[in-house]
Amino acid sequence: MCKLYLASDGSLHTGAIIRIPATNLVAPSLKNHKLIKRIEPKEGYVSFIVDTGADVTCLSFVDARNLEIETRYLEQDKGVIGIGGECCTFILKDIEIGLLDSITKDEVQFHIEKIAVTDVLDEKTPKISSILGNDILKRFDIVTDRVKGEATLKRIPTVPGKYRIVSRPLRLLPQTPKKTRKQKK
Protein backbone atom coordinates (compact mmCIF):
# COMPACT_ATOMS: atom_id res chain seq x y z
CA MET A 1 0.00 0.00 0.00
CA CYS A 2 1.27 3.45 -0.92
CA LYS A 3 0.85 6.14 1.69
CA LEU A 4 -0.83 9.44 0.87
CA TYR A 5 -0.20 12.60 2.86
CA LEU A 6 -2.75 15.28 3.63
CA ALA A 7 -1.54 18.85 3.03
CA SER A 8 -2.78 21.81 5.06
CA ASP A 9 -4.98 22.86 2.12
CA GLY A 10 -6.72 19.46 2.16
CA SER A 11 -5.04 18.02 -0.95
CA LEU A 12 -3.55 14.53 -1.00
CA HIS A 13 0.13 14.10 -1.93
CA THR A 14 2.49 11.21 -2.38
CA GLY A 15 6.25 11.16 -2.55
CA ALA A 16 7.76 9.23 -5.43
CA ILE A 17 10.97 8.42 -7.22
CA ILE A 18 10.75 8.96 -10.95
CA ARG A 19 13.05 7.02 -13.30
CA ILE A 20 13.56 8.41 -16.82
CA PRO A 21 15.40 6.47 -19.56
CA ALA A 22 18.25 8.33 -21.28
CA THR A 23 16.41 8.18 -24.62
CA ASN A 24 14.17 10.98 -23.27
CA LEU A 25 17.16 13.20 -22.57
CA VAL A 26 18.87 13.38 -25.97
CA ALA A 27 18.23 14.84 -29.41
CA PRO A 28 15.82 12.82 -31.61
CA SER A 29 18.61 11.72 -33.94
CA LEU A 30 20.33 9.92 -31.02
CA LYS A 31 17.29 8.27 -29.40
CA ASN A 32 17.76 4.90 -31.16
CA HIS A 33 21.54 4.77 -30.80
CA LYS A 34 22.64 1.61 -28.98
CA LEU A 35 25.04 3.53 -26.69
CA ILE A 36 22.28 5.88 -25.50
CA LYS A 37 20.07 2.92 -24.64
CA ARG A 38 22.81 1.57 -22.35
CA ILE A 39 23.08 4.76 -20.28
CA GLU A 40 21.62 4.44 -16.79
CA PRO A 41 18.24 6.15 -16.38
CA LYS A 42 18.05 9.42 -14.48
CA GLU A 43 16.30 9.27 -11.11
CA GLY A 44 14.96 11.90 -8.76
CA TYR A 45 12.42 12.56 -6.04
CA VAL A 46 9.08 14.18 -6.92
CA SER A 47 6.07 15.09 -4.79
CA PHE A 48 2.83 14.47 -6.68
CA ILE A 49 -0.61 15.89 -5.96
CA VAL A 50 -3.17 13.09 -6.23
CA ASP A 51 -5.71 14.42 -8.74
CA THR A 52 -8.66 12.10 -9.43
CA GLY A 53 -9.95 14.63 -11.98
CA ALA A 54 -6.80 14.52 -14.12
CA ASP A 55 -6.75 12.06 -17.02
CA VAL A 56 -2.94 11.89 -17.19
CA THR A 57 0.06 12.13 -14.90
CA CYS A 58 2.04 15.32 -15.50
CA LEU A 59 5.51 16.28 -14.37
CA SER A 60 5.76 19.96 -13.47
CA PHE A 61 8.15 22.27 -15.27
CA VAL A 62 10.06 22.86 -12.00
CA ASP A 63 10.42 19.11 -11.28
CA ALA A 64 11.53 18.52 -14.89
CA ARG A 65 14.23 21.19 -14.53
CA ASN A 66 15.39 19.69 -11.21
CA LEU A 67 15.74 16.35 -13.03
CA GLU A 68 17.67 18.13 -15.82
CA ILE A 69 15.07 17.27 -18.46
CA GLU A 70 15.27 19.53 -21.50
CA THR A 71 11.88 19.84 -23.15
CA ARG A 72 13.57 20.81 -26.43
CA TYR A 73 14.49 17.11 -26.84
CA LEU A 74 10.94 15.91 -26.23
CA GLU A 75 8.11 15.55 -28.71
CA GLN A 76 5.34 18.09 -28.19
CA ASP A 77 2.01 16.62 -27.12
CA LYS A 78 -1.47 17.94 -27.86
CA GLY A 79 -1.50 19.77 -24.51
CA VAL A 80 -3.75 19.48 -21.50
CA ILE A 81 -6.77 21.43 -20.38
CA GLY A 82 -7.37 22.03 -16.70
CA ILE A 83 -9.03 24.45 -14.36
CA GLY A 84 -6.45 27.11 -15.25
CA GLY A 85 -6.92 26.68 -18.99
CA GLU A 86 -4.85 24.94 -21.64
CA CYS A 87 -1.09 24.49 -21.52
CA CYS A 88 1.53 23.01 -23.80
CA THR A 89 3.01 19.66 -22.80
CA PHE A 90 5.87 17.41 -23.91
CA ILE A 91 5.97 13.61 -23.97
CA LEU A 92 8.16 11.46 -21.69
CA LYS A 93 8.21 7.79 -22.71
CA ASP A 94 8.74 4.55 -20.80
CA ILE A 95 9.19 6.04 -17.35
CA GLU A 96 8.76 4.41 -13.97
CA ILE A 97 7.23 6.03 -10.91
CA GLY A 98 8.15 4.55 -7.53
CA LEU A 99 5.43 5.43 -5.04
CA LEU A 100 6.48 5.38 -1.39
CA ASP A 101 5.14 2.36 0.47
CA SER A 102 6.97 2.55 3.78
CA ILE A 103 9.97 4.14 5.45
CA THR A 104 11.96 2.70 8.34
CA LYS A 105 15.13 4.08 9.92
CA ASP A 106 17.24 2.05 7.45
CA GLU A 107 15.11 1.33 4.41
CA VAL A 108 12.50 2.70 2.01
CA GLN A 109 10.10 0.46 0.14
CA PHE A 110 8.65 1.54 -3.22
CA HIS A 111 5.82 0.33 -5.39
CA ILE A 112 7.16 0.84 -8.95
CA GLU A 113 4.62 1.47 -11.72
CA LYS A 114 5.69 1.51 -15.38
CA ILE A 115 4.07 4.17 -17.58
CA ALA A 116 4.30 4.17 -21.37
CA VAL A 117 3.70 7.92 -21.80
CA THR A 118 3.36 10.89 -19.45
CA ASP A 119 3.51 14.64 -19.96
CA VAL A 120 5.88 17.41 -18.91
CA LEU A 121 4.31 20.84 -18.49
CA ASP A 122 5.94 23.77 -20.30
CA GLU A 123 7.76 26.75 -18.77
CA LYS A 124 4.62 28.91 -18.85
CA THR A 125 3.19 26.83 -15.97
CA PRO A 126 5.93 27.06 -13.29
CA LYS A 127 3.52 27.23 -10.34
CA ILE A 128 1.67 24.00 -11.11
CA SER A 129 2.79 20.94 -9.12
CA SER A 130 3.39 17.50 -10.54
CA ILE A 131 0.10 15.61 -10.82
CA LEU A 132 -0.61 11.91 -10.31
CA GLY A 133 -3.54 11.33 -12.67
CA ASN A 134 -6.01 8.59 -13.52
CA ASP A 135 -3.62 6.83 -15.91
CA ILE A 136 -1.99 5.57 -12.69
CA LEU A 137 -4.77 6.04 -10.14
CA LYS A 138 -7.12 3.69 -12.07
CA ARG A 139 -4.77 0.88 -11.03
CA PHE A 140 -5.51 1.53 -7.33
CA ASP A 141 -8.29 1.80 -4.80
CA ILE A 142 -7.99 4.87 -2.58
CA VAL A 143 -8.53 3.65 0.98
CA THR A 144 -9.25 6.18 3.71
CA ASP A 145 -9.35 5.86 7.48
CA ARG A 146 -11.21 8.89 8.76
CA VAL A 147 -10.48 8.08 12.40
CA LYS A 148 -6.71 8.02 11.84
CA GLY A 149 -6.84 10.74 9.17
CA GLU A 150 -4.88 8.52 6.75
CA ALA A 151 -5.26 7.57 3.11
CA THR A 152 -3.46 4.94 1.05
CA LEU A 153 -3.38 3.62 -2.50
CA LYS A 154 -4.03 -0.13 -2.62
CA ARG A 155 -3.09 -1.86 -5.91
CA ILE A 156 -5.98 -3.69 -7.57
CA PRO A 157 -4.43 -7.07 -8.48
CA THR A 158 -6.71 -7.70 -11.49
CA VAL A 159 -5.90 -4.39 -13.22
CA PRO A 160 -3.32 -4.75 -16.03
CA GLY A 161 -0.03 -2.90 -15.86
CA LYS A 162 3.47 -3.87 -14.91
CA TYR A 163 4.64 -3.14 -11.39
CA ARG A 164 7.10 -4.38 -8.81
CA ILE A 165 8.00 -3.76 -5.18
CA VAL A 166 11.59 -2.76 -4.35
CA SER A 167 13.44 -1.77 -1.19
CA ARG A 168 16.43 0.54 -0.93
CA PRO A 169 18.69 1.53 1.89
CA LEU A 170 17.69 5.01 3.05
CA ARG A 171 21.18 6.39 2.37
CA LEU A 172 20.97 5.51 -1.36
CA LEU A 173 17.94 7.65 -2.23
CA PRO A 174 18.43 10.31 -4.90
CA GLN A 175 18.54 13.72 -3.27
CA THR A 176 16.72 16.83 -4.36
CA PRO A 177 19.20 19.60 -5.24
CA LYS A 178 19.93 21.79 -2.24
CA LYS A 179 19.85 25.54 -2.71
CA THR A 180 23.15 27.29 -2.31
CA ARG A 181 23.51 30.63 -0.58
CA LYS A 182 23.81 32.37 -3.95
CA GLN A 183 20.42 31.09 -5.12
CA LYS A 184 17.35 33.03 -4.11
CA LYS A 185 14.49 31.20 -2.46
C-alpha positions as CSV (number, residue, x, y, z in Angstrom):
1,M,0.0,0.0,0.0
2,C,1.3,3.4,-0.9
3,K,0.9,6.1,1.7
4,L,-0.8,9.4,0.9
5,Y,-0.2,12.6,2.9
6,L,-2.7,15.3,3.6
7,A,-1.5,18.8,3.0
8,S,-2.8,21.8,5.1
9,D,-5.0,22.9,2.1
10,G,-6.7,19.5,2.2
11,S,-5.0,18.0,-0.9
12,L,-3.5,14.5,-1.0
13,H,0.1,14.1,-1.9
14,T,2.5,11.2,-2.4
15,G,6.2,11.2,-2.5
16,A,7.8,9.2,-5.4
17,I,11.0,8.4,-7.2
18,I,10.7,9.0,-11.0
19,R,13.1,7.0,-13.3
20,I,13.6,8.4,-16.8
21,P,15.4,6.5,-19.6
22,A,18.2,8.3,-21.3
23,T,16.4,8.2,-24.6
24,N,14.2,11.0,-23.3
25,L,17.2,13.2,-22.6
26,V,18.9,13.4,-26.0
27,A,18.2,14.8,-29.4
28,P,15.8,12.8,-31.6
29,S,18.6,11.7,-33.9
30,L,20.3,9.9,-31.0
31,K,17.3,8.3,-29.4
32,N,17.8,4.9,-31.2
33,H,21.5,4.8,-30.8
34,K,22.6,1.6,-29.0
35,L,25.0,3.5,-26.7
36,I,22.3,5.9,-25.5
37,K,20.1,2.9,-24.6
38,R,22.8,1.6,-22.4
39,I,23.1,4.8,-20.3
40,E,21.6,4.4,-16.8
41,P,18.2,6.2,-16.4
42,K,18.1,9.4,-14.5
43,E,16.3,9.3,-11.1
44,G,15.0,11.9,-8.8
45,Y,12.4,12.6,-6.0
46,V,9.1,14.2,-6.9
47,S,6.1,15.1,-4.8
48,F,2.8,14.5,-6.7
49,I,-0.6,15.9,-6.0
50,V,-3.2,13.1,-6.2
51,D,-5.7,14.4,-8.7
52,T,-8.7,12.1,-9.4
53,G,-10.0,14.6,-12.0
54,A,-6.8,14.5,-14.1
55,D,-6.7,12.1,-17.0
56,V,-2.9,11.9,-17.2
57,T,0.1,12.1,-14.9
58,C,2.0,15.3,-15.5
59,L,5.5,16.3,-14.4
60,S,5.8,20.0,-13.5
61,F,8.2,22.3,-15.3
62,V,10.1,22.9,-12.0
63,D,10.4,19.1,-11.3
64,A,11.5,18.5,-14.9
65,R,14.2,21.2,-14.5
66,N,15.4,19.7,-11.2
67,L,15.7,16.3,-13.0
68,E,17.7,18.1,-15.8
69,I,15.1,17.3,-18.5
70,E,15.3,19.5,-21.5
71,T,11.9,19.8,-23.2
72,R,13.6,20.8,-26.4
73,Y,14.5,17.1,-26.8
74,L,10.9,15.9,-26.2
75,E,8.1,15.5,-28.7
76,Q,5.3,18.1,-28.2
77,D,2.0,16.6,-27.1
78,K,-1.5,17.9,-27.9
79,G,-1.5,19.8,-24.5
80,V,-3.7,19.5,-21.5
81,I,-6.8,21.4,-20.4
82,G,-7.4,22.0,-16.7
83,I,-9.0,24.4,-14.4
84,G,-6.4,27.1,-15.2
85,G,-6.9,26.7,-19.0
86,E,-4.9,24.9,-21.6
87,C,-1.1,24.5,-21.5
88,C,1.5,23.0,-23.8
89,T,3.0,19.7,-22.8
90,F,5.9,17.4,-23.9
91,I,6.0,13.6,-24.0
92,L,8.2,11.5,-21.7
93,K,8.2,7.8,-22.7
94,D,8.7,4.5,-20.8
95,I,9.2,6.0,-17.3
96,E,8.8,4.4,-14.0
97,I,7.2,6.0,-10.9
98,G,8.1,4.6,-7.5
99,L,5.4,5.4,-5.0
100,L,6.5,5.4,-1.4
101,D,5.1,2.4,0.5
102,S,7.0,2.6,3.8
103,I,10.0,4.1,5.5
104,T,12.0,2.7,8.3
105,K,15.1,4.1,9.9
106,D,17.2,2.1,7.4
107,E,15.1,1.3,4.4
108,V,12.5,2.7,2.0
109,Q,10.1,0.5,0.1
110,F,8.6,1.5,-3.2
111,H,5.8,0.3,-5.4
112,I,7.2,0.8,-8.9
113,E,4.6,1.5,-11.7
114,K,5.7,1.5,-15.4
115,I,4.1,4.2,-17.6
116,A,4.3,4.2,-21.4
117,V,3.7,7.9,-21.8
118,T,3.4,10.9,-19.5
119,D,3.5,14.6,-20.0
120,V,5.9,17.4,-18.9
121,L,4.3,20.8,-18.5
122,D,5.9,23.8,-20.3
123,E,7.8,26.7,-18.8
124,K,4.6,28.9,-18.8
125,T,3.2,26.8,-16.0
126,P,5.9,27.1,-13.3
127,K,3.5,27.2,-10.3
128,I,1.7,24.0,-11.1
129,S,2.8,20.9,-9.1
130,S,3.4,17.5,-10.5
131,I,0.1,15.6,-10.8
132,L,-0.6,11.9,-10.3
133,G,-3.5,11.3,-12.7
134,N,-6.0,8.6,-13.5
135,D,-3.6,6.8,-15.9
136,I,-2.0,5.6,-12.7
137,L,-4.8,6.0,-10.1
138,K,-7.1,3.7,-12.1
139,R,-4.8,0.9,-11.0
140,F,-5.5,1.5,-7.3
141,D,-8.3,1.8,-4.8
142,I,-8.0,4.9,-2.6
143,V,-8.5,3.7,1.0
144,T,-9.2,6.2,3.7
145,D,-9.4,5.9,7.5
146,R,-11.2,8.9,8.8
147,V,-10.5,8.1,12.4
148,K,-6.7,8.0,11.8
149,G,-6.8,10.7,9.2
150,E,-4.9,8.5,6.8
151,A,-5.3,7.6,3.1
152,T,-3.5,4.9,1.0
153,L,-3.4,3.6,-2.5
154,K,-4.0,-0.1,-2.6
155,R,-3.1,-1.9,-5.9
156,I,-6.0,-3.7,-7.6
157,P,-4.4,-7.1,-8.5
158,T,-6.7,-7.7,-11.5
159,V,-5.9,-4.4,-13.2
160,P,-3.3,-4.7,-16.0
161,G,0.0,-2.9,-15.9
162,K,3.5,-3.9,-14.9
163,Y,4.6,-3.1,-11.4
164,R,7.1,-4.4,-8.8
165,I,8.0,-3.8,-5.2
166,V,11.6,-2.8,-4.3
167,S,13.4,-1.8,-1.2
168,R,16.4,0.5,-0.9
169,P,18.7,1.5,1.9
170,L,17.7,5.0,3.1
171,R,21.2,6.4,2.4
172,L,21.0,5.5,-1.4
173,L,17.9,7.6,-2.2
174,P,18.4,10.3,-4.9
175,Q,18.5,13.7,-3.3
176,T,16.7,16.8,-4.4
177,P,19.2,19.6,-5.2
178,K,19.9,21.8,-2.2
179,K,19.9,25.5,-2.7
180,T,23.2,27.3,-2.3
181,R,23.5,30.6,-0.6
182,K,23.8,32.4,-4.0
183,Q,20.4,31.1,-5.1
184,K,17.3,33.0,-4.1
185,K,14.5,31.2,-2.5
